[in-house]
Amino acid sequence: DIFCDSTGLHASASVFAAFFRPGILSLVSPRDGYEPGTKPQVSYYGFSWFIKYSVFIVFLHHLFLFVMEVFSFSDLGQTIIRILLSTFFTMILVILSQLFMSRK
């Protein structure tokens, strides 16, 4: 936020996603529930669970970020495209980071 001069836009988008995190976790919860103290990683809950969880969180973050950045419905189509493409490319980076973390 400091380097982009966005006056807290990224921080507020992260807080927005964190607000919905408990609901998303209950929505995609594993059959056996969660073990206390575990991180949401592929190695703990599997690839499909991690993808569902990550897509929800990243999509909500980008939705809030780009809608608040534009703060108008005049460019709604372009905003939706930016949200979807940014979510897609972010998910590629998230998956790659998880693949490299699982090798350790």
ChimeraX attribute file (.defattr): number of C-alpha atoms within 10 A of each C-alpha:
attribute: neighborCount
match mode: 1-to-1
recipient: residues
	/A:1	10
	/A:2	8
	/A:3	6
	/A:4	9
	/A:5	8
	/A:6	11
	/A:7	11
	/A:8	12
	/A:9	17
	/A:10	20
	/A:11	14
	/A:12	15
	/A:13	20
	/A:14	18
	/A:15	14
	/A:16	17
	/A:17	21
	/A:18	15
	/A:19	11
	/A:20	14
	/A:21	16
	/A:22	10
	/A:23	11
	/A:24	17
	/A:25	18
	/A:26	11
	/A:27	11
	/A:28	15
	/A:29	14
	/A:30	12
	/A:31	6
	/A:32	6
	/A:33	11
	/A:34	15
	/A:35	9
	/A:36	6
	/A:37	6
	/A:38	9
	/A:39	11
	/A:40	15
	/A:41	17
	/A:42	17
	/A:43	13
	/A:44	13
	/A:45	17
	/A:46	12
	/A:47	14
	/A:48	11
	/A:49	17
	/A:50	18
	/A:51	16
	/A:52	14
	/A:53	19
	/A:54	20
	/A:55	16
	/A:56	17
	/A:57	21
	/A:58	20
	/A:59	19
	/A:60	20
	/A:61	23
	/A:62	23
	/A:63	22
	/A:64	20
	/A:65	20
	/A:66	18
	/A:67	17
	/A:68	14
	/A:69	13
	/A:70	12
	/A:71	12
	/A:72	10
	/A:73	10
	/A:74	9
	/A:75	11
	/A:76	13
	/A:77	10
	/A:78	11
	/A:79	18
	/A:80	15
	/A:81	11
	/A:82	16
	/A:83	21
	/A:84	15
	/A:85	13
	/A:86	17
	/A:87	22
	/A:88	15
	/A:89	11
	/A:90	17
	/A:91	17
	/A:92	12
	/A:93	12
	/A:94	15
	/A:95	17
	/A:96	12
	/A:97	11
	/A:98	16
	/A:99	13
	/A:100	9
	/A:101	12
	/A:102	11
	/A:103	6
	/A:104	5
